[in-house]
């Protein structure tokens, strides 16, 4: 009976792992000057990049993000990079 419980718990764990939230396609990073950069994949909306920047700012203890700059890159996977400043208000 214990053998079946172990199999059941193991299979339940795999099912929960398969149903977990997918990894974000955005690449958010902190820059040395205190700003946050977001590499956006093809077809991404500005609002999605802003949400990724706000999430990174919250990790820094800030409340919101303001866009400073948009740069085009030569990378085919991430053609646009957004630069944000984190705000405390």
C-alpha positions in Angstrom: 0.0 0.0 0.0 2.8 2.4 0.8 4.3 1.7 -2.7 1.1 3.0 -4.3 1.1 6.1 -2.1 4.6 7.0 -3.2 3.7 6.5 -6.8 0.6 8.7 -6.4 2.5 11.5 -4.7 5.2 11.4 -7.2 2.8 11.5 -10.1 0.9 14.3 -8.4 4.1 16.3 -8.1 4.8 15.9 -11.8 1.3 17.0 -12.7 1.7 20.1 -10.6 5.1 20.9 -12.1 3.7 20.6 -15.6 0.8 23.0 -14.8 3.1 25.6 -13.3 3.4 29.2 -14.6 5.6 29.4 -17.7 8.9 31.2 -17.5 8.7 34.8 -18.8 10.0 35.5 -22.2 11.1 38.9 -21.2 14.7 39.5 -20.0 14.7 42.1 -17.2 18.0 43.2 -15.7 19.4 45.9 -13.5 22.0 48.3 -14.8 24.8 49.9 -12.9 23.2 53.4 -13.1 20.1 52.2 -11.3 17.9 51.8 -14.3 16.2 48.6 -15.3 16.4 47.2 -18.9 13.9 44.9 -20.4 14.6 42.8 -23.5 11.3 42.3 -25.3 10.6 39.3 -27.6 9.1 39.7 -31.1 5.5 40.7 -31.0 5.5 41.9 -27.4 3.4 44.9 -26.4 4.7 47.9 -24.6 2.4 47.2 -21.7 3.9 43.7 -21.2 7.4 45.1 -21.1 6.3 47.8 -18.6 4.8 45.0 -16.4 8.1 43.1 -16.5 10.0 46.3 -15.5 7.6 47.0 -12.6 8.1 43.5 -11.4 11.9 44.0 -11.4 11.5 47.4 -9.6 9.4 45.8 -6.9 12.3 43.5 -6.2 14.4 46.6 -5.6 11.8 48.0 -3.2 10.4 50.6 -5.6 6.7 51.0 -6.6 6.6 51.8 -10.3 8.6 52.2 -13.4 8.9 55.1 -15.9 10.1 54.5 -19.4 13.2 56.5 -20.4 14.3 55.0 -23.7 13.5 52.5 -26.3 16.4 50.9 -28.3 16.4 48.7 -31.3 18.9 45.8 -31.2 20.3 43.5 -33.8 19.2 40.4 -31.9 16.5 38.5 -33.8 14.9 37.0 -30.7 14.8 40.3 -28.7 14.6 43.1 -31.3 13.7 45.9 -28.8 15.2 46.9 -25.4 13.3 49.2 -23.1 15.1 51.2 -20.4 13.1 52.2 -17.2 13.7 54.2 -14.1 12.3 52.9 -10.9 10.2 55.3 -8.8 9.2 55.2 -5.1 5.9 56.9 -5.6 
